[in-house]
């Protein structure tokens, strides 16, 4: 995904867009940028959320074992 986004940026800044296509190309590039941000946010958020969940589960399990 990031490679496609980078390629789109390079093409946007190095090649001239056909007449009348600038608007649609800008929209497509913006959508691709948004998708890249969402992918990174999911990956980072999912990883940190999973780590926090594991920490809570371990703490809860330790507390339950100590009370028996």
Long-range contacts (C-beta under 8 A, 24 or more apart in sequence): 1-35, 1-36, 1-39, 2-36, 4-32, 5-32, 5-33, 5-36, 8-32
